[in-house]
Amino acid sequence: MKRTPEKNLYEQVARRLQGQVASGVYQPGDRVPSVRRLSVQFEVSVSTVIEAYRRLENQGVIEAKPQSGYYVRARLWQPPAQPAISQPLSSPTSVSVSALAMKVLKVSRDPDVLQLGVATPHFSFLPTRALNQILARIARHDHGRGCGYDFPPGSPELRQQIARRSADAGCQLSPDEIVTTSGCQEALSLCLRAVAKPGDTIAIESPAFYGTLQTIERLGMKALEIPTCPRKGVSLDALKLALERWRIRACLFVLSYSNPLGACMAEENRKRLVRLLAEHDVPLIEDDIYGDLGFSAKRPKAAKAFDRKGLVLLCSSFSKTLAPGYRVGWVVPGRYQEDIEHLKYVNTMATATLPQLAIAEFLDRGGYDRYLRKTRALYAANVERFTHAIARYFPEGTKVTQPAGGFVLWVELPGKADAIELRRRALVQKISIAPGPLFSAKQKYRHCIRITCAYPWGERVERALPILGRLAQEMV
Ligand SMILES: Cc1ncc(COP(=O)(O)O)c(C=O)c1O
């Protein structure tokens, strides 16, 4: 069949743009040029570009977003395989990660280094201006309260706001059940001290958040790492066996979008977990810090929602969503309320007053959900882009998690790659990553790294990821 010249033209335009997508000029989630702009770039008519875009849309290469333009479809490519369920040491062990953690902490303060090694959102993702304005206004009109102690359980205004929001996580909390803390890290530390003593064994995920590991280390407790699936979270079958075999004093798990795996436990399994621990009378310290950061509209219920015995101690903070530097977190201690209030008092006397009041007012104004919706979409797009770049630049056989929330990726490198050495070489290039050994009691996961995606996508990241990929390539 003889083709009309016009048809030839829009096919050519479509092919050229498709080529740019295939070669990575435009990545999944990227906006492609506007119709008008492409018509100038390719020196064709506007109607030819519209036809080309329609064709690419039909082929699933791009998608139109109302009042926004055309974007490269996110799932055009096959993401790399996910790491398999972990196989940690099967007995309780002392923990030794603190020295390595302090090294990582040191570089996290260097502004010349691209911080892909810390699980902290870049300030541009946070409502910094709005929060600071509220805090400044409260400070200006303060008649002394802001400079005074806010003794445990902490600011009533903030506890009321947290209680109101708790229904989203399936809990019906009253403000009296909540104790505010200086971040989630303090909440976790208070809980560990409330439920266990030196020498006791704490069951944790594997790999696990290194803040938890360090606390266990400094409290002289032992960690029992439980096999964990990157999608479903901690294995309940393995936990059941461990409970029968060892004297486990408490469990400390991140059930929603864990750090570093990004795993999210299904609701049925959360119920099963709470039941299992109730049977053994073992408390669960539930770290829910990423619970608000799922990529789908429905927020997971906290395990606390199924707790009938007061055995779940729910911990969280606003560090991943609003302001890590405000240091505002909280704990719902269940049957350990009195102990936790006293431990909080002994530990830091009180949580700083002004940041609590500012966050309470921010929540009261009602913009938090809108802000969360926007930020979650940004993190989802970034996770996709980072994954795409890793698939493209890292050695063949690299495995990457596919989190459904949060903003970190766990990357398992093939062959003999060494994460500590990779970190050292990356730092020479002014890029920081978190090496896998940080995430286990005895520094396992030497071939793994964690990368944060809560950094704005742009030139700096686009330059860094191929460099990381090349460095990893050199090692395998
Ligand atoms: C899983 C997890 N829990 C707790 C914390 C500590 O949170 P905060 O800064 O509120 O103390 C972090 C921070 O990285 C985290 O990833």
The ligand as an ORCA input file, in Angstrom:
! r2SCAN-3c Opt
* xyz 0 1
  C      13.003      2.420     60.289
  C      13.439      3.649     61.009
  N      13.102      3.809     62.290
  C      13.484      4.885     62.993
  C      14.245      5.884     62.428
  C      14.676      7.046     63.257
  O      13.737      8.076     63.139
  P      13.858      9.491     63.868
  O      14.706     10.349     62.995
  O      12.460      9.971     63.986
  O      14.479      9.279     65.203
  C      14.605      5.773     61.067
  C      15.426      6.794     60.423
  O      16.160      6.550     59.497
  C      14.178      4.629     60.347
  O      14.479      4.460     59.061
*
